[in-house]
């Protein structure tokens, strides 16, 4: 489901999202994730619905990773 934003708000959000995606830490995490996914795929590991968790250093479900294991992300 997409957010219902005005055209101005949509453009502003796109700019914010792009700026956040281009930060050095985010780019490093993305590169690490790509390397690990490619290696895991080559090793025959099924990755559907999984993301790399940078804290636990393993593949976990998207639900667990985004929700911080039931603790939410407000305190991060």
KEDREN-420344 format. One line per field, with one value per residue (C-alpha): residue number from 1; residue in one letter; y, z, x. Coordinates in Angstrom, 1 decimal, always signed. Layout:
REM KEDREN-420344
seq <- NUM ... .
type <- a ... .
yy <- Y ... .
zz <- Z ... .
xx <- X ... .
END
This chain:
REM KEDREN-420344
seq <- 1 2 3 4 5 6 7 8 9 10 11 12 13 14 15 16 17 18 19 20 21 22 23 24 25 26 27 28 29 30 31 32 33 34 35 36 37 38 39 40 41 42 43 44 45 46 47 48 49 50 51 52 53 54 55 56 57 58 59 60 61 62 63 64 65 66 67 68 69 70 71 72 73 74 75 76 .
type <- x x x x x x x x x x x x x x x x x x x x x x x x x x x x x x x x x x x x x x x x x x x x x x x x x x x x x x x x x x x x x x x x x x x x x x x x x x x x .
yy <- +0.0 +3.4 +6.6 +9.1 +12.2 +15.4 +16.0 +18.3 +16.0 +13.0 +14.9 +16.0 +12.4 +11.0 +13.5 +12.6 +8.8 +9.2 +11.3 +8.6 +5.8 +7.6 +8.0 +6.2 +3.8 +2.9 +2.3 +0.1 -2.0 -2.3 -3.4 -5.9 -7.3 -7.7 -9.6 -11.9 -12.6 -13.5 -15.8 -17.4 -17.9 -19.5 -21.8 -22.9 -21.2 -20.2 -16.4 -15.7 -13.4 -13.0 -10.0 -9.8 -8.7 -6.5 -6.9 -10.7 -11.3 -13.8 -14.0 -13.5 -12.9 -9.4 -9.2 -9.9 -7.6 -4.6 -4.9 -5.3 -8.6 -7.2 -4.3 -1.7 +0.8 +3.9 +3.4 +2.6 .
zz <- +0.0 -1.0 +1.0 -0.1 -0.5 -2.4 -5.4 -3.4 -0.4 -2.8 -4.3 -0.9 +0.4 -2.7 -2.1 +1.6 +0.8 -1.9 +0.5 +3.2 +0.7 -0.3 +3.1 +3.5 +6.2 +4.1 +1.0 +2.9 +4.3 +0.8 -0.7 +2.2 +1.7 -2.0 -1.5 +1.1 -0.9 -4.0 -2.0 -0.2 -3.5 -5.0 -2.0 -2.6 +0.4 -0.1 +0.5 -0.4 +2.3 +4.1 +4.8 +6.2 +9.8 +10.4 +14.2 +14.3 +11.2 +9.6 +7.3 +9.1 +7.9 +6.7 +9.5 +12.3 +10.8 +10.2 +13.5 +15.6 +17.0 +18.5 +20.2 +17.5 +16.1 +18.2 +20.6 +17.9 .
xx <- +0.0 +1.4 +1.2 -1.3 +0.9 +0.5 +2.8 +5.0 +5.3 +6.0 +8.9 +10.3 +10.0 +11.8 +14.6 +14.9 +14.8 +17.5 +19.7 +19.3 +20.2 +23.4 +24.9 +28.2 +26.9 +23.9 +25.9 +28.4 +25.5 +24.0 +27.3 +27.8 +24.3 +24.8 +28.1 +26.6 +23.4 +25.4 +27.7 +24.7 +22.9 +26.0 +26.1 +22.5 +20.9 +17.3 +17.0 +13.3 +11.8 +15.1 +17.4 +20.9 +20.9 +23.9 +23.6 +23.3 +25.4 +23.1 +20.0 +16.7 +13.2 +12.3 +9.6 +12.1 +14.8 +12.6 +10.7 +13.9 +12.6 +9.5 +11.2 +10.4 +12.9 +12.2 +15.1 +17.7 .
END
